[in-house]
Amino acid sequence: MIKHILYKLKRPYHFIKTGLLNGLLAEITYKHPAKKLKVITITGTDGKTTSSTLLYHVLKSANKKVGLLSTVAAYLGNKSVSTGFHVTSPQPKDLQKFMSQMVNKKYEYLVLEVTSHGDYQYRTWGVTPIISGLTNISNEHLDYHLTYDEYLSAKLNILKKAPISVVNSDDRSYLHLIKKMA
């Protein structure tokens, strides 16, 4: 019971600390770069990096000016960019700075790998994707989200930010998500 209360209290804490104090400041400092990009987010327990990388290559093959920010790497076009993040969802100031660099170099798309932890902690502050994709949801990360339903809600929050969501119909969470998205 206490763990559940603390879990619920973390969200408003991160809204103020990570979102308002860090995210909003970074968004203003870097002149709202996410509004100038077409951001596609990919989330899921497994397969985020692979799916993000594949989508990045598809867009690049279609001659789109595209960047990728994932757990493994960051790319601007064909160029690997050293970010030093070492996390899937970087802090808002780092994400806003990266997007600002993309805007300055006239990039059009960003494929952004997003974790439920990062979104729950408002690390993706200021980012409204045009499309959000979900690979799957399994019982991992329940140390953080505590229950499968809380984890499902965290993933659903990511999907609801985009006007278009792509969800893996083979995943066991598919029916639960579709019901909640309707």
C-alpha positions in Angstrom: 0.0 0.0 0.0 2.8 2.5 0.9 4.7 1.6 -2.3 1.6 2.4 -4.3 1.1 5.8 -2.6 4.8 6.6 -3.1 4.5 5.6 -6.8 1.5 7.9 -7.2 3.4 10.8 -5.5 6.4 10.5 -7.7 4.4 11.6 -10.8 3.6 15.1 -9.5 7.1 15.4 -8.0 8.6 14.8 -11.5 6.0 17.1 -13.1 7.5 20.0 -11.0 11.1 19.0 -10.9 11.7 17.4 -14.3 8.9 18.8 -16.3 8.4 22.4 -15.2 11.8 23.3 -13.7 13.9 21.5 -16.3 11.8 20.7 -19.3 10.0 23.9 -19.7 13.2 25.9 -19.2 15.0 23.8 -21.8 12.1 24.0 -24.2 12.1 27.8 -23.9 15.9 28.0 -24.1 16.1 25.9 -27.3 13.0 27.7 -28.8 10.6 24.7 -28.8 12.5 22.5 -31.3 9.9 19.6 -31.1 7.3 21.8 -32.7 9.5 22.1 -35.7 10.1 18.3 -36.1 7.9 15.4 -37.0 8.6 13.1 -34.0 7.7 9.5 -34.1 8.0 7.7 -30.7 8.5 4.0 -30.2 7.9 2.3 -26.8 7.5 -1.2 -25.5 9.1 -3.6 -23.1 11.2 -5.2 -25.8 12.1 -4.3 -29.4 12.1 -0.5 -29.0 15.7 -0.1 -30.3 15.3 -2.5 -33.1 12.0 -1.0 -34.2 13.3 2.6 -33.9 16.4 1.8 -35.9 14.4 0.0 -38.6 12.0 3.0 -38.9 14.9 5.4 -39.1 16.4 3.4 -42.0 13.1 3.3 -43.8 12.7 7.1 -43.6 16.4 7.6 -44.5 15.9 5.3 -47.5 12.9 7.4 -48.5 15.4 10.4 -48.6 13.9 12.0 -45.5 16.1 14.1 -43.3 15.8 12.0 -40.2 17.5 11.6 -36.9 17.4 8.7 -34.4 17.7 8.8 -30.7 17.7 5.4 -29.1 19.3 3.5 -26.2 22.2 2.3 -28.4 22.9 5.3 -30.6 22.0 8.8 -31.9 22.2 9.5 -35.6 21.7 12.6 -37.8 21.3 11.3 -41.3 24.3 9.0 -41.8 26.3 10.5 -39.0 26.6 8.8 -35.6 26.4 11.4 -32.9 28.0 11.0 -29.5 25.5 12.1 -26.9 26.9 10.6 -23.7 23.3 10.0 -22.5 23.6 6.3 -21.8 19.9 6.1 -21.1 16.9 5.6 -23.4 15.1 8.7 -22.4 17.6 11.5 -21.7 16.9 14.5 -19.4 14.8 17.2 -21.0 17.6 19.7 -21.4 19.6 17.1 -23.3 16.7 16.0 -25.5 15.8 19.6 -26.2 19.4 20.4 -27.2 19.6 17.4 -29.5 16.3 18.4 -31.2 17.5 22.0 -31.5 20.6 20.7 -33.3 18.4 18.8 -35.7 16.3 21.9 -36.4 19.4 24.0 -37.0 20.5 21.4 -39.6 17.1 21.4 -41.2 16.1 17.8 -40.2 12.4 16.9 -40.7 11.9 13.7 -38.7 13.1 12.4 -35.3 12.5 8.7 -34.4 12.6 8.7 -30.6 12.8 5.7 -28.4 10.8 6.3 -25.3 10.6 4.4 -22.0 7.7 4.3 -19.6 10.1 5.4 -16.9 11.2 8.4 -18.9 7.7 9.5 -19.8 6.4 8.9 -16.3 9.2 11.2 -15.1 8.4 13.9 -17.7 11.8 13.5 -19.5 10.0 13.9 -22.9 8.6 17.3 -21.9 7.5 19.4 -24.9 7.4 16.4 -27.3 4.1 15.7 -29.1 4.6 12.9 -31.5 2.8 12.7 -34.8 2.8 8.8 -34.5 3.5 6.6 -31.5 4.2 2.9 -31.7 4.1 0.1 -29.2 6.1 -3.1 -29.7 4.8 -5.1 -26.6 4.2 -5.0 -22.9 5.4 -7.8 -20.6 5.8 -8.2 -16.9 9.1 -6.5 -16.7 9.6 -3.1 -15.0 7.1 -4.0 -12.3 9.8 -3.0 -9.8 9.2 0.6 -10.9 5.5 0.6 -12.0 4.5 -2.0 -9.3 1.6 -3.6 -11.1 0.8 -4.6 -14.7 -2.1 -2.2 -14.8 0.1 0.7 -13.8 2.7 -0.3 -16.4 -0.1 -0.5 -19.0 -1.3 2.9 -18.0 2.2 4.3 -18.4 2.5 2.9 -21.9 -1.0 4.1 -22.7 0.0 7.6 -21.7 2.8 7.6 -24.3 0.5 6.4 -27.0 -2.2 9.0 -26.2 0.2 11.8 -26.9 0.0 11.1 -30.7 -3.0 11.4 -32.9 -2.0 8.1 -34.5 -0.9 5.0 -32.5 0.4 1.8 -33.9 0.0 -1.1 -31.6 1.2 -4.7 -32.0 -2.0 -6.8 -32.3 -0.1 -10.0 -31.4 0.8 -8.6 -28.0 -1.3 -9.7 -25.0 -1.9 -6.1 -24.0 -3.5 -5.2 -27.4 -7.2 -5.7 -26.3 -6.6 -3.9 -23.0 -5.0 -0.9 -24.8 -7.6 -0.7 -27.5 -10.4 -0.6 -25.0 -8.7 2.2 -23.0 -7.9 4.2 -26.1 -11.4 4.2 -27.4 
